[in-house]
Amino acid sequence: MDYNSIRRKTRGFTVGFVGMGADHPISIQSMTNTDTHDKEATYQQTRRLSDAGCDIVRLALPDIKSAETIYYIKEREIPVPLVADIHFDYRIALAAIDAGVDKIRINPGNIGSREKTEAVVKACIDKKIPIRIGVNSGSVEKSILEKYGTASAEALVESALSHLKILDELDFRDVAISVKASNVPTMLRANRLLAKMTDCPIHLGVTEAGARTRALVKSSIGIGALLSEGIGDTVRVSLTDDPCEEISAAKEIISALEIGKTRGMDIVSCPTCGRTKISLISMLKEFEAKAKDAGLLDMDVKVALMGCAVNGPGEAREADIGIAGGIGEGLLFKKGEQIRKIKEEKLVDELIRELKIMKDVKK
């Protein structure tokens, strides 16, 4: 099925040079976790995120002085748009706009009075900068919490739409919205409700998801379920980890759903069982490390590493290239054809060699 046939129709705009909305690919975002006052460290991490495939990078700006880092990074012509994450003090947003930021994120729960929001909107209109209304379950306005008794899906959506109304009244259209919760069912319900009530692009994420396995599972279910329904225009996988790990996770979610062009190498491997006669677990780790070092992970290919002759040959034949294990050796398959037998200790190196040849041919 063509994903665009089920994707929710939204308004569109650009964040720097990155398009957002239904007419554009789903973008991947992350956020720096350096001290934003440390300009060089923040610049270096932003560059690493860009190199990892991040489309849009967000920076936390705790005070007006930290906005100087926006200018510092922009001066070095880094190839990724920057978003200023604003809480409590609207003047920080104004400073970020003056420094050349590409987008402003405001939190309705703490930005303050309508007049302060209006000041930010007017500055964004002057500089043609979009805004994200970012609602989190941990910072919903007191009045809305009192109405619903908890940060429910309905509370998150009401908070977002009440601020969207202000922007609509100011005739400001370049708006994205996020309604995030650490609870996946709440996050799902909130985004489904929001999708029915506005045509703004939606930024998907599970907030405060945690670390490693727990966070990856929560984000994959929450973000993946909504994308599969056609909801969502940009994503951030929140991890308590190196931000570059968020990019890898987001790429895998998008790739698994086969949304648009696959973003990088699709590696499939069996979980191993008593029939496995090669050291597939260590072999997979070795392959991933060597493929990364060789700059092969950005290839648009499906690679299969299978442990035995039950599903191995069939799965390998479905891949662009793959191996199926035997006793102390494996078969190399390429585009459905068996190429040759290879000794176990040489399987990974031969697979890497073949992938390098494939990459050179595509240049």
FIKEBA-503521 format. One line per 3 residues: number of its first residue (from 0); for each residue x, y, z of N, C-alpha, C, O, CB. Coordinates in steps of 0.05 Angstrom, whole numbers. Glycine has a CB too. Layout:
<atoms>
NUM> X Y Z X Y Z X Y Z X Y Z X Y Z ~ ... .
</atoms>
This chain:
<atoms>
0> 17 -24 0 0 0 0 18 25 0 38 26 14 -19 0 25 ~ 9 45 -16 23 70 -16 17 85 10 -6 90 17 15 88 -40 ~ 38 91 25 34 104 52 20 130 49 4 137 67 61 108 66 .
3> 25 145 28 12 171 25 -18 169 22 -33 188 27 23 185 0 ~ -28 145 15 -57 141 12 -71 140 39 -95 145 41 -63 116 -3 ~ -56 134 61 -69 133 87 -58 156 105 -69 161 126 -63 106 101 .
6> -38 170 96 -26 191 113 -46 214 116 -58 223 97 0 200 101 ~ -48 224 140 -65 246 146 -56 271 131 -32 277 129 -65 252 177 ~ -76 285 120 -70 309 104 -66 333 123 -84 339 140 -92 315 84 .
9> -44 346 121 -38 369 138 -29 393 123 -22 391 99 -17 361 159 ~ -29 416 136 -16 440 125 14 435 124 24 417 137 -23 465 141 ~ 28 451 109 57 447 106 73 473 110 62 495 105 64 434 80 .
12> 98 470 117 116 493 120 144 482 121 148 458 120 109 511 145 ~ 164 499 123 192 490 125 204 499 152 198 520 162 208 501 102 ~ 221 482 162 237 488 185 266 491 175 279 471 170 236 466 208 .
15> 275 515 171 299 519 156 295 510 128 279 521 113 323 504 170 ~ 310 489 120 307 478 93 293 451 94 291 437 73 334 475 80 ~ 282 442 117 269 417 120 239 421 119 228 435 135 277 402 146 .
18> 226 408 100 197 410 97 183 394 119 193 373 128 188 400 70 ~ 159 404 127 144 390 147 114 390 139 104 410 130 147 402 175 ~ 101 367 142 73 364 134 70 342 115 89 329 107 63 390 122 .
21> 45 337 107 39 313 91 52 312 64 55 290 53 9 312 87 ~ 61 334 53 74 334 27 104 329 29 119 330 9 70 360 13 ~ 114 324 53 142 320 58 148 294 73 130 284 86 154 344 74 .
24> 172 283 70 179 259 85 177 263 115 180 286 124 207 249 77 ~ 173 242 130 173 244 159 201 249 168 220 234 161 162 217 172 ~ 205 270 183 231 278 192 238 267 220 220 261 235 234 309 192 .
27> 263 265 225 273 255 251 286 277 267 303 292 256 293 231 246 ~ 278 279 292 289 300 309 303 288 333 299 265 340 267 319 318 ~ 320 304 345 332 298 371 338 324 386 332 345 376 358 281 367 .
30> 350 321 409 355 344 426 382 341 439 389 319 448 333 347 447 ~ 398 362 438 424 361 451 421 358 481 401 367 493 441 386 444 ~ 440 344 494 439 342 523 464 354 536 471 349 559 436 313 532 .
33> 479 371 521 501 386 532 491 410 548 468 417 546 520 395 509 ~ 509 422 563 503 448 575 503 468 552 524 473 540 523 456 598 ~ 480 480 546 478 497 523 496 522 525 503 534 505 449 506 519 .
36> 504 529 549 523 551 552 551 543 541 567 561 534 526 559 582 ~ 557 517 540 582 508 529 578 507 498 569 487 487 590 479 540 ~ 585 528 486 579 531 457 593 510 440 580 498 422 588 559 448 .
39> 618 505 445 633 486 428 623 457 432 619 443 413 663 487 435 ~ 617 450 457 607 423 462 580 419 449 574 398 437 605 417 492 ~ 563 439 450 537 437 438 539 437 408 524 422 394 519 461 447 .
42> 557 453 397 561 452 368 571 424 359 561 414 339 582 473 360 ~ 590 413 373 601 387 366 579 365 367 578 348 349 625 379 384 ~ 563 366 387 541 346 389 521 350 367 510 331 357 528 347 417 .
45> 515 375 361 496 380 339 507 370 313 492 358 297 491 411 337 ~ 533 373 308 545 362 284 544 332 284 538 320 263 574 371 282 ~ 549 319 307 547 290 308 519 280 302 515 260 288 556 279 335 .
48> 499 294 312 471 287 306 465 290 276 452 273 264 452 305 322 ~ 475 312 264 471 315 236 484 293 220 472 282 201 482 342 227 ~ 508 286 227 523 264 214 508 237 217 510 220 199 551 262 224 .
51> 494 234 239 480 209 245 453 207 229 441 186 228 474 206 274 ~ 445 229 217 421 229 201 397 244 213 375 241 204 412 201 197 ~ 403 260 234 382 276 246 374 299 228 391 313 217 391 287 274 .
54> 348 303 224 339 324 205 336 351 219 340 371 206 312 315 193 ~ 329 351 245 324 375 259 334 371 288 329 351 300 293 383 260 ~ 349 391 298 361 389 325 349 410 343 348 434 336 392 391 324 .
57> 341 402 367 330 421 386 350 426 409 364 407 418 303 410 398 ~ 351 451 418 369 459 440 352 470 462 335 487 458 390 479 430 ~ 358 461 487 345 473 510 359 500 516 383 502 518 347 454 535 .
60> 343 521 518 353 548 525 342 556 552 320 566 554 345 569 503 ~ 358 552 573 348 558 600 347 588 607 334 596 626 365 544 620 ~ 363 604 592 363 633 598 371 648 572 377 636 552 383 640 621 .
63> 369 674 573 374 690 550 403 687 539 407 686 515 369 720 556 ~ 422 685 558 450 683 549 455 657 533 471 658 515 468 683 574 ~ 440 636 539 444 611 524 436 613 495 445 597 479 428 588 538 .
66> 420 633 489 412 637 461 436 644 443 435 641 419 391 659 459 ~ 458 654 455 482 660 440 493 635 426 506 638 405 503 672 458 ~ 487 612 437 497 587 425 484 582 397 496 570 380 492 563 443 .
69> 460 591 394 446 589 368 463 603 347 469 592 326 418 601 369 ~ 471 628 353 487 643 334 514 630 329 524 629 307 491 672 345 ~ 526 620 351 552 606 349 551 583 329 569 579 312 562 596 377 .
72> 530 567 331 527 544 314 520 553 285 532 542 266 505 525 324 ~ 502 571 283 494 581 256 518 593 241 520 590 217 472 602 259 ~ 536 606 255 559 619 243 577 598 230 592 604 212 575 635 264 .
75> 575 573 240 592 552 229 578 535 207 588 515 199 601 533 252 ~ 556 545 199 541 534 176 537 504 178 542 488 159 557 539 150 ~ 527 495 201 521 467 205 496 460 188 477 475 188 516 461 235 .
78> 496 437 175 474 430 156 449 418 169 440 397 160 484 412 135 ~ 439 431 190 414 420 202 400 444 215 413 461 228 421 398 224 ~ 373 446 212 358 467 225 358 464 256 360 442 266 329 468 215 .
81> 356 487 270 357 487 299 330 497 310 318 516 300 380 505 309 ~ 322 484 331 297 491 345 305 500 374 320 487 387 277 467 346 ~ 293 522 382 297 532 409 275 522 427 252 527 422 299 563 410 .
84> 282 508 449 263 497 468 259 517 490 277 521 506 272 469 478 ~ 235 528 492 231 551 510 211 544 532 190 533 527 220 575 494 ~ 219 550 556 201 546 579 203 571 597 224 583 600 208 521 595 .
87> 180 579 608 178 600 629 182 628 619 166 646 626 198 594 650 ~ 203 634 604 210 662 598 208 667 568 225 658 553 238 669 609 ~ 188 681 559 183 686 531 206 702 518 210 701 494 157 700 526 .
90> 220 717 535 242 734 524 265 717 513 280 726 496 253 752 546 ~ 268 692 523 288 674 512 282 667 484 299 666 467 290 648 529 ~ 256 664 478 247 659 450 255 682 432 264 678 410 217 653 449 .
93> 250 706 442 257 730 426 287 731 420 295 739 398 247 755 440 ~ 303 724 440 332 724 437 340 703 417 358 708 400 346 720 464 ~ 328 680 418 334 658 399 327 666 370 342 660 351 320 632 407 .
96> 304 680 367 296 689 341 317 709 330 324 707 306 268 702 342 ~ 326 727 347 346 746 338 372 732 331 387 742 314 351 766 360 ~ 378 709 343 403 694 338 401 677 313 421 666 305 409 677 362 .
99> 378 675 301 375 661 276 364 633 278 369 617 260 402 659 263 ~ 350 626 299 339 599 302 318 594 280 306 613 269 326 596 330 ~ 314 569 274 296 561 252 267 554 261 249 554 245 307 537 238 .
102> 264 550 287 237 543 297 237 547 327 258 545 341 230 513 290 ~ 213 553 338 210 558 366 191 537 377 169 532 366 200 586 372 ~ 198 524 400 180 506 414 171 521 440 188 529 456 193 478 420 .
105> 145 524 443 135 536 468 117 516 482 105 499 469 119 562 462 ~ 117 518 508 101 500 525 78 516 537 82 534 553 118 487 548 ~ 53 510 529 30 526 539 28 525 569 17 544 581 5 515 527 .
108> 39 504 582 37 502 611 54 521 626 49 525 650 44 474 619 ~ 73 534 613 91 552 629 100 577 614 117 591 625 114 536 639 ~ 90 582 590 100 605 575 89 631 586 101 652 582 93 602 546 .
111> 67 629 601 56 654 613 31 664 599 16 649 587 77 675 614 ~ 26 690 602 2 702 593 -1 702 562 18 697 548 0 731 603 ~ -25 708 553 -30 710 524 -12 731 512 -3 727 489 -60 716 519 .
114> -8 753 526 9 775 515 37 765 508 49 774 489 9 798 534 ~ 48 748 525 75 737 521 75 719 496 94 719 481 84 722 546 ~ 54 702 494 53 685 470 50 703 445 63 697 425 28 666 472 .
117> 34 724 446 31 741 423 57 754 415 63 757 391 10 763 429 ~ 74 762 435 100 774 428 118 754 413 131 762 394 114 783 454 ~ 117 729 421 133 709 407 122 704 379 138 703 360 133 682 423 .
120> 96 703 377 84 698 350 90 720 331 98 715 308 53 695 353 ~ 88 745 340 94 768 323 123 768 313 128 775 290 87 794 337 ~ 141 760 331 169 759 323 174 737 303 190 740 284 187 754 348 .
123> 160 714 306 162 692 287 150 700 260 161 692 239 148 667 298 ~ 128 715 260 117 725 235 137 742 220 141 739 196 91 741 240 ~ 150 760 234 170 778 222 193 762 209 202 770 188 181 797 242 .
126> 201 741 222 224 725 212 216 700 197 233 685 188 243 718 235 ~ 190 696 194 180 672 179 190 646 192 201 629 178 188 673 149 ~ 187 645 218 197 621 234 172 606 244 155 619 256 215 630 257 .
129> 171 580 241 148 565 251 150 560 281 171 564 294 147 538 237 ~ 128 552 293 126 546 321 115 518 326 98 509 311 107 567 335 ~ 126 505 346 113 480 356 101 486 383 114 495 401 133 456 357 .
132> 75 480 385 62 480 411 67 452 423 56 432 414 31 486 408 ~ 84 452 444 92 426 455 80 422 483 89 434 502 122 425 457 ~ 60 404 484 47 399 509 58 372 521 59 352 507 16 397 506 .
135> 65 373 546 75 349 560 56 343 584 45 361 596 104 353 570 ~ 53 317 590 35 310 612 45 321 639 30 324 658 33 279 614 ~ 71 326 641 82 336 666 80 366 671 87 376 692 110 329 668 .
138> 69 380 651 69 410 654 43 422 642 44 443 629 93 422 641 ~ 21 409 646 -5 419 636 -14 442 655 -9 442 679 -27 397 635 ~ -27 462 643 -37 485 659 -54 476 683 -69 456 681 -53 504 641 .
141> -51 490 705 -65 483 729 -96 482 725 -109 465 735 -58 503 752 ~ -106 502 710 -135 503 706 -146 479 691 -167 469 697 -142 529 691 ~ -130 469 672 -139 446 657 -136 420 674 -153 403 672 -122 443 631 .
144> -115 419 690 -112 396 708 -135 395 728 -145 373 734 -85 397 723 ~ -143 418 738 -166 418 757 -192 410 743 -209 397 756 -169 447 768 ~ -195 416 718 -219 408 703 -220 378 699 -242 366 703 -220 422 676 .
147> -198 366 692 -198 337 685 -189 319 708 -193 295 708 -181 332 661 ~ -176 331 728 -167 315 751 -140 301 746 -128 292 765 -187 295 757 ~ -131 300 722 -106 288 715 -97 297 687 -112 309 673 -108 257 716 .
150> -72 291 680 -62 298 653 -72 277 633 -55 262 622 -31 301 653 ~ -98 276 629 -109 257 610 -104 265 582 -94 287 576 -140 254 616 ~ -111 247 563 -109 254 535 -125 278 528 -116 296 513 -118 230 518 .
153> -149 280 539 -167 303 534 -154 329 545 -157 350 532 -194 298 546 ~ -141 327 568 -128 350 579 -105 360 562 -102 384 557 -118 344 607 ~ -89 341 552 -67 349 534 -77 363 509 -66 383 501 -50 324 527 .
156> -98 351 497 -108 363 472 -121 390 477 -117 408 461 -129 344 460 ~ -135 393 499 -147 419 505 -126 441 509 -129 463 500 -165 418 530 ~ -104 433 522 -82 452 526 -71 461 499 -66 485 495 -60 440 543 .
159> -66 442 482 -55 448 455 -73 465 439 -65 485 427 -48 422 440 ~ -99 458 438 -118 473 421 -124 501 432 -129 519 416 -144 457 419 ~ -122 504 458 -127 531 469 -105 550 460 -110 574 455 -129 530 500 .
162> -80 540 459 -59 557 449 -59 560 419 -52 581 408 -32 545 458 ~ -68 539 405 -71 541 376 -91 563 369 -88 577 349 -79 514 364 ~ -111 565 385 -132 586 380 -119 614 380 -126 631 364 -154 585 401 .
165> -101 618 398 -87 644 399 -72 649 373 -73 671 362 -68 646 423 ~ -57 629 364 -42 631 339 -60 635 315 -54 650 297 -24 607 335 ~ -83 621 315 -102 624 293 -113 653 293 -116 664 271 -126 604 297 .
168> -119 664 316 -129 691 317 -109 712 308 -117 734 299 -138 698 346 ~ -84 705 309 -62 722 299 -55 716 270 -36 726 259 -37 720 317 ~ -71 698 258 -67 690 230 -40 677 226 -27 682 205 -71 714 211 .
171> -31 662 245 -5 648 243 -10 619 237 -23 605 253 12 651 270 ~ -1 609 214 -8 583 204 15 562 206 9 538 205 -16 585 176 ~ 39 571 209 62 552 209 66 540 236 85 546 251 88 566 199 .
174> 48 522 243 47 511 270 47 480 269 31 468 254 22 521 285 ~ 64 468 285 63 440 291 55 436 320 58 455 336 91 426 285 ~ 44 413 327 35 408 354 46 381 363 48 362 348 4 408 355 .
177> 52 379 389 58 354 401 43 351 427 40 371 442 89 350 406 ~ 32 327 432 19 321 458 32 296 468 25 274 459 -13 318 454 ~ 51 299 486 68 277 495 61 268 524 55 285 541 97 284 493 .
180> 63 242 528 59 231 555 79 208 558 88 196 538 30 222 560 ~ 86 202 583 104 179 587 88 153 587 99 131 585 119 182 614 ~ 62 156 590 43 133 589 35 129 560 22 146 548 19 137 607 .
183> 41 105 548 36 101 520 6 103 513 -1 116 493 47 74 511 ~ -12 90 527 -41 92 520 -51 121 520 -66 129 502 -58 76 539 ~ -41 137 539 -49 166 539 -38 180 515 -52 196 502 -39 179 565 .
186> -13 175 508 -1 187 485 -15 179 459 -20 196 442 29 179 483 ~ -23 154 457 -38 145 433 -65 159 431 -72 169 410 -41 115 433 ~ -80 159 452 -106 171 452 -105 201 446 -121 211 431 -121 166 478 .
189> -86 214 459 -83 243 455 -78 250 426 -90 268 415 -61 254 473 ~ -60 235 413 -53 241 385 -75 234 366 -79 248 346 -28 227 377 ~ -90 213 372 -113 206 355 -135 227 357 -147 235 337 -124 179 363 .
192> -139 237 381 -159 259 385 -149 284 370 -165 297 356 -163 265 415 ~ -124 291 374 -113 315 362 -115 314 331 -122 334 318 -84 319 370 ~ -110 290 320 -110 287 291 -138 293 279 -140 300 256 -101 259 283 .
195> -159 288 295 -186 293 285 -194 322 287 -214 331 275 -205 276 301 ~ -179 338 302 -188 365 309 -171 388 297 -178 411 300 -187 368 338 ~ -150 381 282 -134 402 270 -119 390 246 -115 366 244 -114 414 290 .
198> -111 408 228 -94 399 205 -65 406 209 -49 405 190 -105 410 179 ~ -57 414 233 -29 420 239 -12 395 237 -22 373 245 -26 433 266 ~ 12 396 227 30 373 229 34 365 258 34 382 276 58 380 216 .
201> 37 339 263 40 329 290 68 318 294 78 302 278 19 307 296 ~ 80 326 316 106 317 325 101 294 345 88 299 365 124 340 338 ~ 111 270 339 105 247 356 129 241 375 152 245 367 100 223 338 .
204> 122 233 399 142 224 417 130 214 443 108 223 451 162 246 423 ~ 143 196 457 136 188 484 156 202 502 179 196 501 137 156 487 ~ 146 220 519 164 235 536 174 219 559 160 202 569 150 261 545 .
207> 198 226 568 209 213 592 207 182 591 199 169 610 196 223 617 ~ 214 171 567 210 143 563 229 126 578 223 102 584 213 137 533 ~ 253 137 586 272 121 602 296 113 585 304 127 566 259 97 613 .
210> 308 91 592 332 82 580 329 55 565 312 39 573 355 80 600 ~ 344 52 545 348 27 531 322 12 525 304 22 512 366 9 546 ~ 320 -14 534 299 -31 526 271 -19 531 254 -19 514 301 -58 539 .
213> 267 -10 556 241 1 563 233 25 545 211 26 534 241 10 592 ~ 252 43 541 246 66 525 242 59 495 224 70 482 269 86 527 ~ 258 41 485 256 33 457 229 19 452 216 24 431 279 14 449 .
216> 220 3 471 195 -11 468 172 9 469 154 9 452 191 -33 489 ~ 172 27 489 151 46 491 149 65 467 127 70 456 155 63 517 ~ 172 74 458 172 92 435 164 78 409 150 89 392 200 105 431 .
219> 173 53 406 166 38 382 136 33 380 124 35 359 181 11 381 ~ 124 26 403 95 21 403 80 47 398 63 48 381 86 9 430 ~ 87 68 414 72 93 411 76 106 384 56 113 371 81 112 432 .
222> 100 111 376 106 124 350 98 106 327 85 115 308 135 132 348 ~ 105 81 329 100 62 307 70 58 302 61 58 279 112 36 312 ~ 54 56 323 25 52 320 13 76 306 -4 72 288 12 48 347 .
225> 20 100 314 8 124 301 17 127 272 1 134 255 16 149 317 ~ 43 123 267 52 125 240 38 105 222 32 111 199 83 120 238 ~ 33 81 232 19 60 216 -9 68 210 -21 58 191 19 34 231 .
228> -21 87 225 -47 97 220 -47 123 203 -68 134 197 -62 103 246 ~ -23 131 195 -21 155 179 -19 181 195 -20 203 184 -44 157 160 ~ -15 178 221 -13 202 239 16 207 246 30 189 254 -30 198 265 .
231> 25 231 242 52 239 249 68 249 226 67 238 204 66 215 261 ~ 82 271 230 98 284 209 127 287 216 144 291 198 86 311 203 ~ 133 285 242 161 286 251 162 271 277 143 271 292 172 316 254 .
234> 185 258 283 187 241 307 212 246 323 233 254 312 185 211 298 ~ 209 242 349 233 242 366 230 218 385 210 216 400 236 269 382 ~ 250 201 385 251 178 404 268 187 428 292 190 426 264 152 390 .
237> 255 192 450 268 202 474 282 180 489 269 161 498 249 217 492 ~ 308 182 493 324 162 507 342 176 528 352 197 522 341 145 488 ~ 345 163 551 365 173 570 391 160 561 400 140 573 357 165 599 .
240> 404 173 542 427 161 529 440 182 511 432 205 511 419 136 512 ~ 461 174 497 473 191 476 451 198 456 438 179 445 497 177 462 ~ 446 223 450 425 231 431 427 217 404 406 213 391 425 260 427 .
243> 451 210 395 454 197 369 440 170 369 432 160 348 483 193 363 ~ 436 157 392 422 132 394 392 137 387 379 118 377 424 120 422 ~ 382 161 392 354 167 385 350 166 355 329 158 345 346 194 396 .
246> 370 174 340 368 175 311 367 146 300 351 140 283 392 190 298 ~ 384 129 310 384 101 302 357 88 307 346 74 290 406 85 316 ~ 346 94 330 320 82 337 298 92 319 281 77 310 313 88 367 .
249> 297 118 314 277 130 297 279 119 269 258 113 256 279 160 297 ~ 303 116 259 307 105 232 295 77 231 283 69 211 336 105 224 ~ 300 61 252 290 33 252 260 32 252 248 15 239 302 18 276 .
252> 247 50 267 218 50 268 207 57 240 189 43 230 208 71 288 ~ 218 77 227 208 85 201 214 64 180 197 58 163 222 112 192 ~ 237 51 182 245 30 164 227 6 167 219 -6 147 274 22 168 .
255> 221 -2 192 205 -25 197 177 -22 186 165 -42 177 203 -30 227 ~ 167 2 185 140 7 173 141 11 143 120 13 130 128 32 186 ~ 165 11 132 169 14 103 154 39 93 140 39 73 158 -10 88 .
258> 159 61 108 146 86 101 165 101 82 187 110 90 140 103 126 ~ 157 104 57 173 118 38 199 102 33 198 78 33 180 146 47 ~ 220 116 28 246 104 22 258 93 48 259 108 68 265 124 8 .
261> 267 68 48 280 57 71 305 74 78 320 80 61 288 28 66 ~ 308 80 104 330 97 112 352 79 123 354 74 147 320 117 134 ~ 369 70 105 392 54 113 388 24 112 367 15 103 399 62 141 .
264> 408 10 120 409 -19 118 388 -32 136 385 -25 160 437 -29 125 ~ 374 -52 125 354 -68 140 367 -95 145 370 -111 127 327 -71 124 ~ 375 -99 170 389 -124 178 369 -143 191 357 -136 212 413 -118 196 .
267> 365 -166 179 347 -186 192 364 -210 200 383 -218 186 324 -195 172 ~ 358 -221 223 373 -244 233 355 -261 250 336 -251 263 398 -236 249 ~ 360 -287 251 343 -305 267 351 -304 296 374 -296 302 345 -334 256 .
270> 333 -312 315 340 -311 343 358 -333 352 366 -334 376 314 -311 359 ~ 364 -352 335 380 -376 340 364 -396 356 346 -389 372 406 -369 355 ~ 371 -421 352 358 -443 367 378 -467 368 401 -464 361 331 -452 355 .
273> 368 -490 376 386 -513 378 396 -523 352 415 -539 351 371 -535 391 ~ 385 -514 329 394 -522 303 418 -505 293 431 -512 274 372 -521 283 ~ 422 -483 306 443 -465 297 471 -477 302 477 -484 325 441 -437 311 .
276> 487 -478 281 513 -490 283 536 -470 279 559 -478 278 516 -512 263 ~ 529 -445 276 550 -424 274 546 -404 297 524 -403 309 549 -409 247 ~ 566 -388 303 564 -369 325 550 -344 316 563 -323 313 592 -362 337 .
279> 524 -346 311 509 -324 298 508 -299 315 509 -277 305 482 -333 291 ~ 504 -302 341 501 -278 359 526 -261 357 524 -236 353 495 -287 388 ~ 549 -272 361 574 -257 360 580 -248 331 591 -227 327 598 -273 370 .
282> 571 -264 312 575 -257 284 559 -232 277 568 -215 262 567 -280 266 ~ 534 -230 287 517 -207 281 530 -182 293 530 -161 280 489 -212 293 ~ 539 -184 318 552 -160 330 577 -152 315 581 -128 311 560 -167 359 .
285> 592 -171 306 616 -165 290 608 -152 264 621 -133 255 632 -191 285 ~ 587 -163 251 579 -151 225 570 -122 229 578 -105 213 556 -168 213 ~ 553 -117 249 543 -90 253 565 -70 258 565 -48 248 523 -89 276 .
288> 585 -79 274 608 -61 280 625 -56 255 632 -33 250 625 -74 302 ~ 630 -76 240 646 -73 216 631 -57 194 643 -42 179 656 -100 205 ~ 605 -62 192 589 -47 172 589 -17 179 590 0 162 561 -58 171 .
291> 587 -11 205 588 17 214 615 29 208 616 52 198 581 18 244 ~ 636 15 215 663 26 210 669 31 181 683 49 173 684 7 222 ~ 657 14 164 661 16 135 642 36 122 643 39 97 658 -11 122 .
294> 625 48 137 606 67 126 585 55 108 576 67 88 621 88 110 ~ 576 31 115 557 16 98 528 17 108 510 10 94 565 -13 97 ~ 524 27 133 497 26 145 477 44 131 453 41 135 499 33 174 .
297> 487 63 115 468 81 100 459 69 74 443 81 60 481 107 96 ~ 469 45 67 461 32 42 432 23 44 422 14 64 479 8 36 ~ 417 27 22 389 19 21 387 -10 12 380 -16 -11 373 38 1 .
300> 395 -28 30 395 -57 24 384 -72 48 385 -63 70 424 -66 17 ~ 374 -96 41 366 -115 62 386 -137 64 393 -150 44 337 -127 56 ~ 397 -141 88 418 -161 93 408 -181 113 397 -174 134 444 -147 104 .
303> 410 -207 106 400 -228 124 424 -245 135 441 -253 120 381 -247 108 ~ 423 -249 161 443 -267 174 426 -288 188 414 -283 209 462 -251 194 ~ 426 -312 177 409 -334 187 426 -357 197 448 -363 186 390 -343 165 .
306> 416 -371 218 433 -390 231 433 -419 221 451 -434 227 426 -391 258 ~ 412 -426 206 410 -454 198 396 -457 171 389 -437 158 396 -471 219 ~ 392 -482 163 380 -487 137 350 -488 136 338 -493 115 391 -513 126 .
309> 336 -484 159 307 -485 160 295 -461 146 282 -463 126 297 -488 189 ~ 299 -437 159 289 -412 147 311 -397 133 306 -378 118 277 -395 168 ~ 336 -404 138 359 -389 128 359 -384 98 359 -361 90 383 -403 135 .
312> 359 -405 82 360 -400 53 337 -384 42 341 -367 25 362 -427 38 ~ 313 -389 52 290 -374 43 291 -345 50 286 -328 33 265 -386 54 ~ 299 -339 75 301 -312 84 324 -297 69 321 -274 61 305 -310 114 .
315> 346 -311 66 369 -300 52 362 -293 24 371 -273 13 393 -318 54 ~ 346 -310 11 338 -305 -17 320 -281 -19 320 -268 -40 324 -330 -29 ~ 305 -275 2 288 -251 2 303 -225 5 293 -204 -1 266 -253 23 .
318> 328 -228 14 345 -204 19 361 -198 -6 364 -214 -24 363 -209 44 ~ 372 -173 -5 391 -166 -27 416 -183 -25 428 -190 -46 398 -136 -26 ~ 424 -188 -1 448 -205 4 445 -218 31 433 -206 49 474 -188 1 .
321> 456 -242 35 453 -254 60 469 -280 63 480 -290 43 425 -260 66 ~ 470 -290 87 484 -315 92 465 -334 107 448 -325 122 510 -311 108 ~ 468 -360 103 453 -380 117 474 -400 128 490 -411 113 432 -394 99 .
324> 473 -404 154 494 -420 167 491 -450 163 469 -460 159 494 -415 196 ~ 514 -464 164 515 -493 164 533 -502 187 534 -488 207 525 -503 137 ~ 546 -524 183 564 -534 204 592 -523 198 606 -533 180 564 -565 205 .
327> 600 -502 213 627 -491 209 630 -475 183 652 -468 176 647 -512 210 ~ 608 -470 170 609 -455 145 582 -442 139 563 -446 155 617 -473 121 ~ 580 -427 118 554 -415 111 553 -411 81 573 -411 67 551 -389 125 .
330> 528 -408 72 523 -402 43 518 -372 40 503 -360 55 499 -418 32 ~ 531 -361 20 527 -333 13 506 -331 -9 509 -344 -30 553 -319 4 ~ 484 -316 -5 464 -312 -25 464 -283 -33 470 -265 -17 436 -320 -14 .
333> 458 -278 -58 456 -251 -69 434 -250 -89 434 -264 -109 484 -242 -82 ~ 414 -232 -83 391 -229 -101 378 -256 -108 371 -261 -131 400 -215 -127 ~ 375 -273 -87 362 -299 -91 379 -321 -102 369 -343 -105 339 -295 -109 .
336> 404 -315 -109 421 -336 -120 443 -344 -101 455 -327 -88 433 -326 -147 ~ 448 -370 -99 470 -379 -82 496 -373 -96 500 -381 -119 467 -410 -76 ~ 514 -359 -82 539 -351 -94 562 -371 -88 574 -381 -106 547 -323 -84 .
339> 566 -376 -62 587 -395 -55 586 -402 -25 572 -389 -10 615 -383 -62 ~ 600 -424 -18 604 -431 10 628 -416 21 648 -412 7 607 -462 13 ~ 626 -409 46 647 -394 59 652 -405 87 632 -412 101 641 -363 61 .
342> 676 -408 95 682 -418 122 672 -398 143 672 -374 139 713 -422 126 ~ 663 -409 166 650 -392 186 667 -368 194 656 -346 196 645 -409 211 ~ 693 -372 198 710 -350 207 713 -328 187 723 -306 193 737 -361 215 .
345> 706 -333 162 709 -313 141 682 -301 131 681 -284 114 723 -325 117 ~ 660 -311 143 633 -302 133 629 -272 135 620 -260 116 612 -317 149 ~ 635 -260 158 630 -232 161 647 -215 142 637 -197 129 636 -224 190 .
348> 673 -222 141 691 -206 123 682 -208 94 684 -189 79 720 -215 127 ~ 673 -232 86 664 -235 58 638 -220 53 635 -209 31 661 -265 52 ~ 621 -220 73 596 -205 70 601 -175 68 589 -161 51 577 -211 94 .
351> 620 -165 84 628 -137 83 640 -131 56 634 -110 44 648 -130 105 ~ 657 -149 46 670 -144 20 649 -143 -2 652 -125 -20 690 -167 14 ~ 629 -160 -2 609 -160 -23 592 -134 -21 584 -123 -42 590 -184 -20 .
354> 587 -125 3 571 -100 6 587 -76 -4 575 -58 -16 564 -96 36 ~ 613 -76 0 629 -54 -10 628 -54 -41 627 -32 -53 658 -57 0 ~ 629 -77 -53 627 -79 -82 600 -68 -91 599 -53 -111 631 -108 -91 .
357> 578 -76 -77 552 -66 -84 550 -36 -82 538 -23 -99 530 -80 -67 ~ 562 -25 -61 561 4 -57 576 18 -79 568 39 -89 573 11 -30 ~ 599 8 -87 615 20 -108 601 19 -135 602 38 -150 642 6 -111 .
360> 586 -2 -140 571 -5 -165 549 16 -167 543 27 -188 559 -33 -168 ~ 537 23 -144 515 42 -143 524 71 -145 507 88 -150 499 38 -118 ~ 549 76 -142 559 104 -143 557 115 -171 564 138 -176 588 105 -134 .
</atoms>
